[in-house]
């Protein structure tokens, strides 16, 4: 069983769906409102656990109702939470999501996720060192991402950095990361002044650009490879990228080839968008393997 360690955000998603996205100053009527557990870190942890990995989550929640609901959801999905800490007097992170016109818009309030500091992560070093793969994102402090990249480099632990939300990343973090998985917008922020093809050639078999319905693009040292996405009727695209990252990481940790791991990730992500909520459609292992 692959051992995956996820270091990142734990949040509650506040989701409203509407036929139309409001413009500035406009009020529109929505169709539905719901709250579901989310956060990029938590999403990736749940997705990896459903795919059969042993998953350890390192993160923080608030000492509020949302925090308890997030912890209960981890336990329901068999994610290990010995290193998830409720922070006294701090609210849990929230993501405010609008589903409209076939896509989503998201505002993230970090809350307790700002307490995922290098000092906090240091308390969980033993769990990190036992991992086959570390997954990390950018809804936690920038210095924590840098610290984790140094630790993974020092102990030769593969690290997958999903650089979302987009922000510039130091060259040392990029070099320390084993895999980078930006979407097209995030890639333009990371590698300003470079075309996607130039960035891919600079980081062969490290940089994997997710291109939505077009699939995933990388450079294998000889040529650009595009692993196509699977065509489905999408209901909610929230969490598709997190599902891809988790499945890609699980495939690699299990020894699958790069291309087979990307294909595994694409299939899992395609299934995830056929149901409501970031975690609502995340598939179990049998669903992915049965549809490949």
C-alpha positions as CSV (number, residue, x, y, z in Angstrom):
1,X,0.0,0.0,0.0
2,X,1.4,3.4,-1.0
3,X,2.0,5.8,1.9
4,X,1.0,9.3,1.0
5,X,1.6,12.3,3.3
6,X,-0.5,15.4,2.5
7,X,0.6,18.8,3.9
8,X,-1.9,21.5,3.2
9,X,-5.2,23.2,3.8
10,X,-8.4,21.9,5.5
11,X,-11.5,24.0,4.8
12,X,-15.2,24.0,4.6
13,X,-16.6,24.8,1.1
14,X,-19.7,27.1,1.0
15,X,-21.1,26.4,-2.4
16,X,-23.8,28.2,-4.2
17,X,-25.0,27.2,-7.7
18,X,-26.7,29.6,-10.2
19,X,-27.4,29.7,-13.9
20,X,-25.6,33.1,-14.0
21,X,-22.5,34.5,-12.4
22,X,-23.1,38.0,-11.0
23,X,-21.1,40.9,-12.4
24,X,-19.9,43.7,-10.1
25,X,-22.9,45.3,-8.3
26,X,-25.3,42.7,-9.6
27,X,-27.6,40.4,-7.6
28,X,-28.8,37.2,-9.1
29,X,-31.0,34.4,-7.7
30,X,-29.2,31.1,-6.9
31,X,-30.5,27.6,-7.3
32,X,-28.9,25.8,-4.3
33,X,-26.6,26.3,-1.3
34,X,-24.7,23.7,0.6
35,X,-21.6,23.2,2.8
36,X,-19.2,20.4,2.1
37,X,-15.6,19.6,3.4
38,X,-12.9,20.9,1.2
39,X,-9.5,22.7,1.0
40,X,-6.9,21.5,-1.5
41,X,-4.9,19.6,1.1
42,X,-8.0,17.8,2.5
43,X,-9.3,17.1,-1.0
44,X,-6.1,15.5,-2.1
45,X,-5.9,13.4,1.1
46,X,-9.5,12.1,0.8
47,X,-9.0,11.4,-2.9
48,X,-5.8,9.4,-2.3
49,X,-7.4,7.5,0.6
50,X,-10.3,6.5,-1.6
51,X,-7.9,5.2,-4.2
52,X,-6.4,2.8,-1.7
53,X,-3.4,4.7,-0.2
54,X,-2.5,5.0,3.4
55,X,-2.8,8.7,3.9
56,X,-1.5,11.0,6.7
57,X,-2.8,14.5,6.8
58,X,-0.8,17.4,8.3
59,X,-2.8,20.5,8.7
60,X,-4.9,22.8,11.0
61,X,-8.6,23.4,11.6
62,X,-10.4,25.9,13.8
63,X,-12.0,25.1,17.2
64,X,-15.4,25.6,15.6
65,X,-18.2,23.6,14.1
66,X,-16.5,23.5,10.8
67,X,-13.3,22.1,12.3
68,X,-15.1,19.2,13.9
69,X,-17.0,18.4,10.7
70,X,-13.7,18.4,8.8
71,X,-12.1,16.0,11.3
72,X,-15.1,13.7,11.2
73,X,-15.0,13.7,7.4
74,X,-11.3,12.6,7.5
75,X,-12.1,9.7,9.8
76,X,-15.0,8.7,7.6
77,X,-12.6,8.5,4.7
78,X,-9.9,6.7,6.6
79,X,-7.4,9.5,6.6
80,X,-5.0,9.5,9.5
81,X,-5.4,12.7,11.6
82,X,-2.8,12.4,14.3
83,X,-1.1,15.4,12.8
84,X,-4.3,17.6,12.3
85,X,-4.5,20.2,15.0
86,X,-7.5,22.3,16.1
87,X,-6.2,25.9,16.8
88,X,-7.8,27.5,19.8
89,X,-9.7,30.8,19.1
90,X,-9.2,30.6,15.3
91,X,-11.9,29.9,12.7
92,X,-11.5,27.1,10.2
93,X,-10.6,27.9,6.6
94,X,-13.4,28.4,4.2
95,X,-13.8,28.4,0.5
96,X,-16.7,30.4,-1.1
97,X,-17.6,28.8,-4.4
98,X,-19.9,29.9,-7.1
99,X,-21.0,27.3,-9.6
100,X,-22.3,29.0,-12.7
101,X,-22.2,28.8,-16.5
102,X,-20.4,25.5,-16.5
103,X,-17.4,26.5,-14.3
104,X,-16.5,27.7,-10.9
105,X,-15.2,30.8,-9.2
106,X,-13.7,30.5,-5.7
107,X,-12.6,32.9,-2.9
108,X,-10.5,31.2,-0.1
109,X,-10.3,32.5,3.4
110,X,-7.3,30.7,5.0
111,X,-8.2,30.9,8.7
112,X,-6.5,28.1,10.7
113,X,-4.5,27.1,7.6
114,X,-2.2,30.0,8.2
115,X,-1.1,28.1,11.3
116,X,0.5,25.3,9.2
117,X,3.9,26.8,9.9
118,X,7.4,25.2,9.5
119,X,7.4,24.7,13.3
120,X,4.1,22.9,13.2
121,X,5.2,20.6,10.3
122,X,8.5,19.9,12.1
123,X,6.4,18.1,14.8
124,X,5.3,15.6,12.1
125,X,8.8,14.8,10.6
126,X,8.5,11.1,11.4
127,X,5.3,10.8,9.3
128,X,6.9,12.6,6.4
129,X,10.1,10.5,6.4
130,X,8.0,7.3,6.3
131,X,6.1,8.5,3.2
132,X,6.4,7.2,-0.4
133,X,5.2,10.6,-1.7
134,X,4.5,14.0,-0.1
135,X,1.7,16.2,-1.6
136,X,1.7,19.9,-0.9
137,X,-0.2,23.0,-2.3
138,X,-0.2,26.8,-1.7
139,X,-3.1,27.5,0.6
140,X,-0.6,27.4,3.5
141,X,2.2,29.8,4.2
142,X,4.9,30.2,1.6
143,X,7.7,29.5,4.1
144,X,6.1,26.2,4.9
145,X,6.2,25.1,1.3
146,X,9.9,26.1,1.1
147,X,10.7,24.2,4.4
148,X,8.9,21.0,3.2
149,X,10.8,21.1,-0.1
150,X,14.1,21.3,1.8
151,X,13.1,18.4,4.1
152,X,12.0,16.2,1.2
153,X,15.2,17.0,-0.7
154,X,17.3,16.2,2.3
155,X,15.7,12.9,3.0
156,X,15.2,12.0,-0.7
157,X,11.4,11.8,-0.4
158,X,9.5,12.5,-3.7
159,X,7.4,15.7,-3.4
160,X,4.6,16.8,-5.7
161,X,3.9,20.5,-5.6
162,X,0.5,21.6,-6.9
163,X,1.2,25.4,-7.1
164,X,-2.3,26.5,-6.5
165,X,-3.4,29.2,-5.8
166,X,-0.9,30.7,-8.2
167,X,2.1,32.7,-6.8
168,X,5.8,33.0,-7.8
169,X,7.9,30.2,-6.4
170,X,11.7,30.3,-5.7
171,X,14.0,28.5,-7.9
172,X,15.2,26.3,-5.0
173,X,11.6,25.1,-4.4
174,X,11.2,24.3,-8.1
175,X,14.5,22.4,-8.1
176,X,13.7,20.5,-4.9
177,X,10.2,19.4,-6.1
178,X,10.1,16.1,-7.9
179,X,6.9,16.9,-9.7
180,X,5.1,20.2,-10.5
181,X,1.5,20.2,-11.5
182,X,0.2,23.7,-12.5
183,X,-2.7,24.5,-14.7
184,X,-2.1,26.8,-17.6
185,X,-2.7,30.0,-15.6
186,X,-0.4,28.8,-12.7
187,X,2.3,27.9,-15.2
188,X,2.3,31.4,-16.6
189,X,2.8,32.8,-13.1
190,X,5.5,30.3,-12.2
191,X,7.4,30.8,-15.5
192,X,6.8,34.4,-16.5
193,X,8.3,35.3,-19.8
194,X,8.5,31.7,-20.9
195,X,6.1,29.8,-23.2
196,X,4.6,26.6,-21.9
197,X,6.8,24.6,-24.3
198,X,10.0,26.4,-23.1
199,X,9.1,25.7,-19.5
200,X,8.3,22.0,-20.3
201,X,11.7,21.6,-22.0
202,X,13.5,23.2,-19.0
203,X,11.9,20.7,-16.6
204,X,11.5,17.3,-18.4
205,X,9.5,14.7,-16.6
206,X,9.0,17.2,-13.7
207,X,6.6,19.8,-15.0
208,X,3.0,18.5,-15.8
209,X,0.7,21.2,-17.1
210,X,-3.0,20.3,-16.6
211,X,-5.1,21.7,-19.5
212,X,-8.6,20.8,-18.4
213,X,-10.6,19.0,-21.1
214,X,-7.5,18.8,-23.3
215,X,-5.6,16.6,-20.8
216,X,-2.1,16.9,-19.3
217,X,1.0,17.9,-21.2
218,X,4.7,17.2,-20.3
219,X,8.1,16.8,-21.9
220,X,9.7,13.4,-21.7
221,X,13.2,14.5,-22.7
222,X,12.5,13.9,-26.4
223,X,9.1,15.3,-27.2
224,X,6.0,16.8,-25.7
225,X,3.5,14.3,-24.7
226,X,-0.2,15.0,-24.2
227,X,-2.2,12.4,-22.2
228,X,-5.8,13.2,-23.2
229,X,-8.6,13.7,-20.8
230,X,-11.7,11.5,-20.7
231,X,-14.9,13.0,-22.0
232,X,-17.8,13.1,-19.5
233,X,-20.8,15.2,-18.7
234,X,-19.5,17.5,-16.0
235,X,-21.8,18.5,-13.2
236,X,-19.2,20.2,-10.9
237,X,-15.6,20.7,-11.7
238,X,-14.6,21.7,-8.2
239,X,-11.9,19.4,-6.9
240,X,-11.0,17.8,-10.3
241,X,-7.4,19.1,-10.1
242,X,-7.1,17.8,-6.5
243,X,-8.3,14.4,-7.6
244,X,-5.8,14.4,-10.5
245,X,-3.0,15.2,-8.2
246,X,-3.9,12.6,-5.7
247,X,-4.4,9.8,-8.3
248,X,-1.2,10.8,-10.1
249,X,0.7,10.6,-6.8
250,X,-0.8,7.3,-5.9
251,X,0.1,5.9,-9.3
252,X,3.7,7.0,-9.0
253,X,4.1,5.8,-5.4
254,X,2.9,2.4,-6.6
255,X,5.6,2.3,-9.3
256,X,3.4,3.0,-12.3
257,X,5.1,4.7,-15.3
258,X,4.8,8.5,-15.7
259,X,2.3,8.1,-18.6
260,X,0.2,5.4,-16.9
261,X,0.2,7.5,-13.7
262,X,-1.1,10.6,-15.6
263,X,-3.7,8.4,-17.3
264,X,-4.8,7.1,-13.9
265,X,-5.0,10.7,-12.7
266,X,-7.0,11.8,-15.7
267,X,-9.5,9.0,-15.3
268,X,-10.0,9.7,-11.6
269,X,-10.4,13.4,-12.3
270,X,-13.0,12.8,-15.1
271,X,-15.1,10.7,-12.7
272,X,-14.9,13.3,-10.0
273,X,-16.7,15.9,-12.0
274,X,-19.8,13.8,-12.6
275,X,-21.2,14.5,-9.0
276,X,-21.6,17.5,-6.8
277,X,-18.9,18.9,-4.5
278,X,-15.1,18.8,-4.4
279,X,-15.2,15.4,-2.6
280,X,-18.6,14.2,-3.6
281,X,-17.5,12.6,-6.9
282,X,-14.1,11.5,-5.9
283,X,-14.0,7.8,-7.0
284,X,-12.9,4.7,-5.2
285,X,-10.1,2.5,-6.7
286,X,-12.5,0.0,-8.3
287,X,-14.4,2.7,-10.2
288,X,-11.2,4.1,-11.7
289,X,-9.7,0.7,-12.7
290,X,-13.0,-0.5,-14.0
291,X,-13.3,2.5,-16.4
292,X,-9.7,2.6,-17.7
